[in-house]
Amino acid sequence: MSGQPARSWDALQAAAGLPRLDARALLEHVSGRPREWLVAHGDEPAIAPVAEQFDALAARRRAGEPLAYLTGYREFFGRRFTVNRHVLVPRPETEGLVEAALKHLPARQIAAQAPGSRAAVDIAAPLRVLDLGTGSGIIAITLALARSDLCLTATDASAQALVCAQANAERLSAPPIDWYQGDWWAALPPGTPRFDMVVSNPPYLADDDPHLDDPALRHEPTGALACGPQGLEAIEQIVAPILAHLLPGGWLLLEHGFKQGLDVRDRLTQAGLSEVVTLADLQGLDRISLGRRPCIPVWPEPVPV
C-alpha cells in the first residue's frame, strides 16, 4: 500500500488469510506469472498496484466469492473456460455427464473403401445433439471438440450466459454450434428436427434448499441453481415432452441432485424412455440419469413442440 514498504510475493500469500492454493492462484492471476516463477522469486517485492489488487481479490475470496469469478476462468475437461457471475462455475460432476454422453453416442460409421478409391468415405449423417441450459457452454463445446461428426445446438434462458458461451466457443476454436435463447424447449425454432441426444445440467435445488445459503452459492445465478418448491420442476419440463424431440434410439442424459435419482428415473420411465439408469459420481453418489427412446417408433408419432 502507498507509504508502506513493498511486500514480497511470499508475504502477500502468507497474509492473505486463504488456503495456499487459493492464494497462489490469485497471485498467478494478478502477477501474470506462473507458479514456478512465483516460487523462485517469492522474496522479491511486488509493485504496489499489483499488491493492492491482490488484497482486494483476497478479501472477496474470504467473503466466499468463487475463485473462478475472481480469476475469470475454470478448467473443465482439460480446457480453460471463461466464467462470470452470469453462469455457474463448472463442477467436476459435469465432466461425468460429458463422459456419459460420449460413451452413449454411436460410433462414426465409415464406408468400406471402394475398389480404386484412395480413402474410405464417411457416409454417416452428423449426429444431432442438444445441450439445454448451456450456461458457459462447457458441455456443448466439449462435445463439439471431442467429436467432429456432431451437429450441436445449445440453448439458455439467459442472454448473458449465451454471450459467455459463444465467447468460449470462439476462443477454443470449437466447430459451429447453433445458439438459441429461451426457456427449455421453447428456445428452439418451430420445426427443429429431432435429436440423437439431449443432454442437460438443469437447476435442481428447491427454492428453500439450505445449500443456497452457502457463501459460494450466493454469488452464483440463483436461476441456474434452483427451480421451484421441489427442485424437480426444470427436470419435469425437460422430460415430459422428450419423445417429441428425440429420434428413435436417441438418449436423454440429465445431471441432478444426489438424492433425486429415484425421482428422475421415475419421470424418465413415465415419459416413455427405456434403458433407464442412474450413474454415480466420483463420490459414489447418484448424479446422472439417462434413458433411451425405444427404437421401435411410437404410434402415433409425437409432434415437436
C-alpha positions in Angstrom: 0.0 0.0 0.0 1.0 3.6 -0.5 3.6 4.9 2.0 4.4 1.4 3.2 7.4 -0.8 2.3 6.8 -3.1 -0.7 5.7 -6.6 0.3 7.2 -9.7 -1.3 5.1 -12.3 -3.1 5.6 -14.7 -0.2 4.5 -12.1 2.3 1.3 -11.4 0.3 0.5 -15.1 0.2 1.2 -15.5 3.9 -1.0 -12.6 5.0 -3.9 -13.4 2.6 -5.8 -15.5 5.2 -6.6 -18.0 2.4 -5.8 -21.7 1.7 -2.4 -21.9 0.0 -3.8 -23.0 -3.4 -6.3 -20.2 -3.4 -3.8 -17.5 -2.6 -1.3 -18.9 -5.1 -4.0 -18.9 -7.8 -4.8 -15.2 -7.1 -1.1 -14.4 -7.1 -0.7 -16.0 -10.5 -3.7 -14.1 -11.8 -2.6 -10.6 -10.6 1.1 -11.1 -11.5 0.6 -12.8 -14.8 3.4 -15.1 -13.7 3.3 -19.0 -13.5 3.6 -20.8 -10.2 7.2 -21.8 -10.9 8.2 -18.1 -11.2 6.5 -17.1 -8.0 8.2 -19.9 -6.1 11.6 -18.9 -7.5 11.1 -15.1 -6.9 8.9 -15.3 -3.8 11.2 -13.0 -1.8 11.1 -10.2 -4.4 8.8 -7.2 -3.9 5.5 -6.9 -5.7 4.7 -3.5 -7.1 2.1 -1.6 -5.1 -0.8 -1.6 -7.6 -0.5 -5.4 -8.0 -0.3 -5.9 -4.3 -3.4 -3.8 -3.8 -5.3 -5.7 -6.5 -4.3 -9.0 -4.7 -5.5 -7.7 -1.4 -8.9 -6.7 -2.9 -9.4 -10.1 -4.5 -8.2 -12.0 -1.4 -10.9 -10.1 0.7 -13.6 -11.1 -1.8 -12.4 -14.7 -1.7 -12.5 -14.7 2.1 -16.1 -13.4 1.8 -17.0 -16.6 -0.2 -16.9 -15.4 -3.8 -15.8 -18.3 -6.0 -12.2 -18.3 -7.1 -13.3 -18.8 -10.7 -15.2 -15.5 -10.7 -12.1 -13.7 -9.3 -9.7 -15.1 -11.9 -12.3 -15.2 -14.7 -11.8 -18.9 -15.7 -12.3 -22.5 -14.6 -10.7 -25.7 -16.0 -13.1 -28.2 -17.5 -12.1 -31.3 -19.4 -8.5 -30.0 -19.6 -9.5 -26.7 -21.2 -9.8 -23.2 -19.7 -13.3 -21.8 -19.9 -14.2 -18.2 -19.2 -16.8 -17.8 -16.5 -18.5 -14.8 -14.9 -21.4 -14.1 -12.5 -24.0 -14.9 -15.2 -23.0 -18.6 -15.4 -22.4 -21.4 -12.9 -18.9 -22.3 -12.0 -18.2 -25.7 -13.8 -18.2 -28.7 -11.4 -16.3 -32.0 -11.7 -19.6 -33.8 -11.6 -20.5 -32.3 -15.0 -17.4 -33.9 -16.5 -19.1 -37.2 -15.7 -22.1 -36.0 -17.7 -19.9 -35.3 -20.7 -18.2 -38.7 -20.4 -21.5 -40.5 -20.3 -22.7 -38.6 -23.3 -19.6 -39.5 -25.3 -20.0 -43.1 -24.2 -23.6 -43.3 -25.4 -23.1 -41.6 -28.7 -22.9 -44.1 -31.6 -19.5 -44.5 -33.2 -18.9 -42.9 -36.5 -19.9 -45.0 -39.5 -17.2 -45.2 -42.2 -18.0 -46.7 -45.6 -15.8 -49.6 -46.7 -13.1 -48.5 -49.1 -14.3 -49.0 -52.7 -12.0 -50.6 -55.3 -9.8 -48.0 -56.8 -10.6 -45.3 -54.3 -7.9 -43.7 -52.3 -9.7 -43.5 -48.9 -12.8 -44.6 -47.1 -15.8 -42.3 -47.3 -17.7 -41.1 -44.3 -21.3 -41.9 -45.1 -22.9 -41.1 -41.7 -25.0 -38.0 -41.4 -23.9 -35.8 -38.5 -25.4 -36.8 -35.1 -27.7 -34.1 -33.8 -27.0 -33.2 -30.1 -28.8 -30.6 -28.0 -27.5 -29.0 -24.8 -30.4 -27.5 -22.8 -29.4 -24.7 -20.4 -25.8 -24.5 -21.7 -24.5 -21.8 -19.3 -20.9 -21.1 -20.1 -21.1 -23.7 -22.9 -18.9 -26.3 -21.3 -21.0 -29.3 -22.4 -21.7 -28.3 -25.9 -18.2 -27.0 -26.6 -16.5 -30.1 -25.1 -18.7 -32.4 -27.1 -18.1 -30.5 -30.3 -14.4 -30.6 -29.8 -14.4 -34.3 -29.0 -16.4 -35.5 -32.0 -16.3 -33.9 -35.4 -19.4 -35.8 -36.6 -21.7 -33.9 -34.2 -24.1 -31.1 -35.1 -24.5 -29.2 -31.8 -27.4 -27.0 -30.7 -27.3 -25.1 -27.3 -29.9 -23.1 -25.5 -30.1 -20.9 -22.4 -32.7 -18.6 -20.9 -30.0 -16.0 -20.2 -28.7 -13.8 -22.9 -25.6 -13.0 -20.8 -24.9 -16.7 -20.4 -25.1 -17.2 -24.2 -22.6 -14.3 -24.7 -20.2 -16.1 -22.4 -20.7 -19.5 -24.1 -20.2 -18.1 -27.6 -17.0 -16.3 -26.5 -15.7 -19.6 -25.1 -16.6 -21.4 -28.3 -14.7 -18.8 -30.4 -11.7 -18.7 -28.1 -11.4 -22.5 -28.1 -12.0 -22.8 -31.9 -15.0 -25.0 -31.5 -16.9 -26.2 -34.6 -20.0 -24.2 -35.4 -22.8 -24.5 -32.7 -26.4 -23.2 -33.1 -27.2 -21.0 -30.1 -30.8 -20.1 -29.1 -32.1 -18.1 -26.2 -35.2 -19.2 -24.4 -36.8 -21.4 -21.8 -36.0 -25.1 -22.4 -37.9 -26.4 -25.5 -39.4 -23.0 -26.2 -36.0 -21.8 -27.3 -35.9 -24.0 -30.4 -37.3 -22.6 -33.6 -40.5 -24.2 -34.9 -39.9 -27.3 -37.0 -36.5 -28.0 -35.5 -35.6 -31.6 -36.4 -35.4 -34.3 -33.6 -32.1 -35.0 -31.9 -30.0 -38.1 -31.5 -29.1 -37.0 -28.0 -30.3 -34.3 -25.5 -28.1 -33.5 -22.5 -28.7 -31.1 -19.7 -27.4 -29.9 -16.3 -30.6 -28.0 -15.2 -31.2 -26.3 -11.9 -32.2 -29.0 -9.4 -32.3 -27.3 -6.0 -35.6 -26.4 -4.2 -36.1 -22.7 -3.7 -35.7 -23.2 0.1 -32.7 -25.6 -0.1 -30.3 -24.7 2.7 -27.4 -25.1 0.4 -28.4 -21.8 -1.2 -27.2 -20.1 2.0 -23.6 -21.3 1.3 -21.4 -18.2 0.8 -20.1 -19.5 -2.6 -23.6 -20.3 -4.0 -24.8 -16.9 -3.0 -22.6 -15.4 -5.7 -23.8 -17.8 -8.5 -27.0 -17.1 -10.5 -29.9 -18.4 -8.5 -32.0 -19.3 -11.6 -29.3 -21.8 -12.6 -29.4 -23.4 -9.2 -33.0 -23.5 -8.0 -36.2 -24.1 -10.0 -39.2 -24.4 -7.6 -40.6 -25.9 -4.4 -39.4 -29.4 -5.2 -36.3 -28.9 -7.1 -37.6 -31.2 -9.9 -39.6 -28.6 -11.9 -36.9 -28.0 -14.5 -36.3 -31.7 -15.0 -40.0 -32.3 -15.4 -40.2 -29.6 -18.1 -37.4 -31.2 -20.0 -38.6 -34.8 -19.6 -42.3 -34.6 -20.2 -42.3 -33.8 -23.9 -39.0 -35.7 -24.7 -40.5 -38.2 -27.2 -41.4 -35.2 -29.4 -37.7 -34.2 -29.6 -35.7 -37.4 -29.6 -35.2 -39.7 -32.6 -35.9 -43.4 -32.1 -32.9 -44.8 -30.3 -31.9 -41.3 -29.1 -30.7 -40.6 -25.5 -31.6 -38.1 -22.8 -29.0 -37.5 -20.1 -29.6 -35.3 -17.0 -27.4 -34.2 -14.2 -29.3 -33.9 -10.9 -29.0 -33.9 -7.1 -27.6 -36.9 -5.3 -31.0 -37.6 -3.6 -33.0 -37.3 -6.8 -32.0 -40.5 -8.7 -35.2 -42.4 -8.0 -37.5 -39.4 -8.8 -35.7 -38.7 -12.0 -35.8 -42.4 -13.1 -39.5 -42.5 -12.4 -40.0 -39.5 -14.7 -37.9 -40.8 -17.5 -39.9 -44.1 -17.4 -43.2 -42.3 -17.3 -42.2 -40.2 -20.3 -41.8 -43.4 -22.3 -38.0 -43.9 -22.2 -36.3 -47.3 -21.8 -32.9 -48.5 -20.6 -33.3 -46.0 -17.7 -30.4 -46.0 -15.3 -28.6 -43.7 -12.8 -24.8 -43.3 -12.8 -22.8 -42.4 -9.7 -20.3 -39.6 -9.4 -16.7 -40.0 -8.1 -18.0 -40.0 -4.6 -20.4 -42.8 -5.3 -23.5 -40.6 -5.2 -26.4 -40.7 -7.7 -25.6 -37.9 -10.2 -26.6 -38.6 -13.8 -29.8 -40.3 -15.0 -30.4 -41.3 -18.6 -32.9 -43.1 -20.7 -33.4 -44.0 -24.4 -36.3 -43.6 -26.7 -37.2 -47.1 -28.0 -36.0 -47.8 -31.5 -39.5 -49.0 -32.5 -41.4 -45.8 -33.4 -44.2 -44.8 -31.1 -47.5 -44.5 -32.9 -48.8 -42.0 -33.4 -45.5 -40.1 -33.6 -45.4 -37.2 -31.2 -45.0 -33.8 -32.8 -42.2 -31.5 -31.7 -43.5 -28.5 -29.7 
